Amino acid sequence: MVRNVYYRVGGWFFNLYGMRGMMKAWRYRGLLLGIGLVGVSLLGILWGWTLSLDGGLGGKGGGAALRHCAFDGAEDRVRHAGNPVKGDDMALSFLDGDIVLLSSLRGRVIVMNFWATWCPPCIEELPSLLALQQTMSGEDVIVILVAADFAEREAIDSFLARHGLEALRSHHDKDLSLSGVWRIGSMPTTLIMDRKGREVWRHEGACAWDGEDVVSFLRALP
């Protein structure tokens, strides 16, 4: 229940900042900044509350851990038969300076996770994405983070390193262009794309990505 509150508050906060580019008049910016700061404060308070209930990050200390991602239902499945591939001409600008066209990744299964440094549930599931990346090493499956975050690139890079997650490659979506292409409305949101570049699965909210169900699902994708 606590995490559901996060998804709603985090999604509202994300959408609020997404509208910032639409509000061109200077008179709105002070109001947006104030509301944004209040949103960050609320998230921090809720995060502290969750840690006290769950016994620490990811349920350490005897509390409830993240539930494993499940693929036995149809509620997250996306069917795009005959639809054009989204974002094919978009470039991923990774924190290490490497730039890769999304179309160049055709032939691989992509797990694309939209996250932000201000989003506690995002941070909570990142270690499981790193574990998934290590498990799938050497296979045609790649994990890509998309930081939909207004922080500077260096701050995001430092954040990942501080949490021991520097092995995860992250695109900096500061202008929310990639988030807009896939209509990301809350965070974290994770998309799975097959080898033809089609989105076949979308999950909103945090879950543990290092389970056998995830690995089996990814390996079975065409």
matplotlib code that plots the C-alpha trace (Angstrom):
import matplotlib.pyplot as plt

x = [0.0, 2.8, 4.5, 1.2, 1.2, 4.6, 3.6, 0.7, 2.7, 5.7, 3.6, 2.0, 5.3, 6.8, 3.8, 4.0, 7.6, 6.8, 4.4, 7.2, 8.3, 4.8, 4.6, 6.8, 5.7, 8.2, 5.3, 4.6, 8.2, 8.4, 5.1, 6.3, 9.6, 7.7, 5.3, 8.3, 10.1, 7.0, 6.7, 10.3, 9.8, 6.6, 8.5, 11.3, 8.8, 7.0, 10.3, 11.4, 8.1, 8.4, 11.9, 10.7, 7.9, 9.9, 13.1, 15.3, 16.0, 14.6, 13.1, 16.5, 16.2, 13.2, 10.6, 8.7, 11.0, 10.0, 7.7, 9.1, 8.0, 5.4, 4.5, 1.6, -1.1, -2.1, -2.5, 1.0, 1.2, 1.4, 0.4, 1.7, 1.2, 1.4, 2.2, 5.3, 8.3, 8.6, 11.7, 13.6, 15.5, 16.2, 19.8, 20.6, 23.2, 24.8, 26.5, 29.9, 29.5, 28.7, 25.8, 23.8, 20.9, 18.0, 17.6, 21.2, 20.1, 17.7, 18.2, 18.5, 15.9, 15.8, 14.8, 14.3, 13.8, 12.6, 13.8, 14.9, 17.1, 14.2, 12.1, 12.6, 10.8, 13.0, 16.1, 14.8, 14.5, 17.8, 19.9, 17.7, 18.1, 21.9, 21.5, 19.4, 22.1, 24.8, 22.6, 22.0, 25.6, 26.7, 23.2, 21.2, 19.5, 20.5, 19.3, 19.1, 18.2, 16.6, 17.0, 14.0, 15.6, 16.4, 19.6, 22.8, 24.5, 27.4, 25.0, 23.2, 26.6, 27.7, 24.4, 24.8, 28.4, 27.6, 25.0, 27.4, 25.3, 27.8, 27.7, 24.2, 24.2, 21.8, 20.6, 19.9, 16.4, 16.6, 14.2, 11.8, 11.9, 12.2, 9.7, 7.3, 7.7, 6.6, 4.1, 5.6, 3.2, 4.7, 7.9, 9.4, 8.1, 9.9, 9.4, 10.5, 11.1, 11.6, 14.3, 12.3, 12.1, 8.4, 7.3, 5.7, 5.6, 5.2, 5.2, 4.5, 5.8, 8.8, 9.4, 12.3, 13.8, 16.2, 13.8, 13.7, 10.3, 11.9, 14.9, 12.7, 10.4, 13.3, 14.9, 11.7, 11.1, 11.4]
y = [0.0, 2.4, 1.8, 2.5, 5.9, 6.4, 5.6, 8.1, 10.9, 10.2, 10.1, 13.4, 14.9, 13.6, 14.9, 18.2, 18.7, 17.3, 20.3, 22.7, 22.9, 23.9, 26.8, 29.3, 32.4, 33.4, 34.0, 30.3, 29.2, 30.3, 28.5, 25.3, 25.4, 25.8, 22.9, 20.8, 21.3, 20.4, 17.3, 16.3, 16.8, 14.7, 11.9, 12.1, 11.8, 8.9, 7.2, 7.5, 6.1, 3.1, 2.4, 2.3, -0.2, -2.4, -2.5, -0.8, -0.5, -3.5, -5.0, -5.6, -6.1, -8.5, -6.4, -7.0, -7.1, -6.0, -8.5, -10.3, -9.2, -11.6, -12.5, -14.8, -12.1, -10.0, -6.7, -5.4, -7.0, -4.6, -5.8, -3.7, -6.0, -3.9, -0.7, 1.3, 1.0, 3.9, 6.0, 4.2, 7.3, 8.6, 8.7, 7.4, 9.7, 7.6, 9.2, 7.9, 10.0, 7.2, 7.9, 5.0, 5.1, 3.0, 1.4, 0.0, -2.2, -4.1, -7.8, -7.5, -7.7, -4.4, -3.8, 0.0, 1.4, 5.0, 6.3, 9.4, 10.2, 11.7, 8.5, 6.1, 3.1, 3.6, 3.4, 0.4, -1.7, -0.7, -3.4, -6.1, -4.6, -4.7, -8.4, -9.1, -7.5, -9.7, -12.8, -12.0, -11.1, -12.6, -13.0, -10.7, -8.9, -5.4, -3.3, 0.5, 3.1, 6.4, 9.1, 11.3, 13.8, 17.5, 17.0, 17.6, 14.6, 14.6, 14.4, 11.4, 9.7, 10.3, 9.1, 5.7, 5.4, 6.2, 3.3, 0.8, 0.9, 2.4, -0.7, 0.2, 2.4, 5.4, 7.8, 11.3, 12.3, 15.8, 17.3, 14.3, 13.7, 9.9, 9.8, 11.6, 9.2, 6.3, 8.4, 7.6, 8.8, 7.6, 6.2, 3.8, 2.4, -0.4, -1.4, -4.6, -4.6, -7.6, -8.1, -6.2, -3.1, -3.6, -2.9, -6.1, -5.5, -2.5, -2.5, 0.6, 0.5, -1.2, -4.9, -7.3, -8.0, -10.7, -13.6, -16.7, -15.7, -12.6, -14.4, -17.1, -14.5, -12.5, -15.6, -16.7, -13.4, -13.6]
z = [0.0, 0.9, -2.5, -4.3, -2.6, -4.0, -7.5, -7.4, -5.8, -7.9, -11.1, -10.2, -9.5, -12.7, -14.8, -13.1, -14.1, -17.6, -18.0, -17.1, -20.7, -21.7, -19.3, -21.0, -19.0, -16.3, -13.8, -13.5, -12.8, -9.2, -8.5, -10.2, -8.2, -4.9, -5.7, -6.9, -3.6, -1.7, -3.8, -3.1, 0.6, 0.6, -1.2, 1.4, 4.3, 2.7, 1.9, 5.6, 6.6, 4.3, 5.5, 9.1, 8.1, 5.7, 7.8, 5.3, 1.6, -0.3, 2.8, 4.5, 8.2, 8.1, 6.4, 3.2, 0.1, -3.4, -5.0, -8.0, -11.5, -12.8, -16.4, -15.8, -16.4, -19.3, -17.5, -18.4, -21.9, -24.9, -28.3, -31.2, -34.2, -37.3, -35.4, -36.3, -33.9, -31.6, -31.1, -33.8, -34.9, -31.4, -30.0, -26.5, -24.9, -22.1, -19.1, -20.3, -23.4, -25.8, -28.2, -29.7, -32.1, -30.8, -34.2, -33.9, -31.1, -33.3, -32.9, -29.1, -26.4, -24.5, -20.9, -20.7, -17.2, -16.7, -13.3, -11.4, -8.5, -6.6, -7.0, -4.0, -5.6, -8.7, -6.5, -4.6, -7.8, -9.5, -7.7, -9.2, -12.7, -12.1, -11.1, -14.2, -16.4, -14.8, -15.3, -18.9, -19.7, -23.0, -24.2, -26.6, -23.8, -22.6, -19.7, -20.3, -17.8, -18.8, -16.2, -16.6, -14.2, -14.3, -12.3, -14.1, -15.9, -13.4, -10.5, -11.9, -12.7, -9.1, -7.7, -9.5, -8.5, -4.8, -4.8, -6.6, -9.7, -12.2, -14.3, -15.4, -18.5, -18.2, -20.8, -19.5, -20.6, -19.2, -21.7, -21.3, -25.1, -24.8, -22.0, -24.2, -27.1, -24.9, -22.9, -19.5, -16.9, -13.7, -12.4, -12.3, -15.6, -17.3, -21.0, -22.6, -26.4, -28.6, -31.1, -33.8, -31.5, -30.6, -27.1, -25.8, -22.0, -19.8, -16.0, -13.9, -10.4, -8.7, -8.7, -8.4, -11.9, -11.0, -10.8, -12.9, -14.4, -15.9, -17.3, -18.9, -20.4, -21.9, -23.4, -25.0, -26.9, -30.7]

ax = plt.figure().add_subplot(projection="3d")
ax.plot(x, y, z, "-o")
ax.set_aspect("equal")
plt.show()
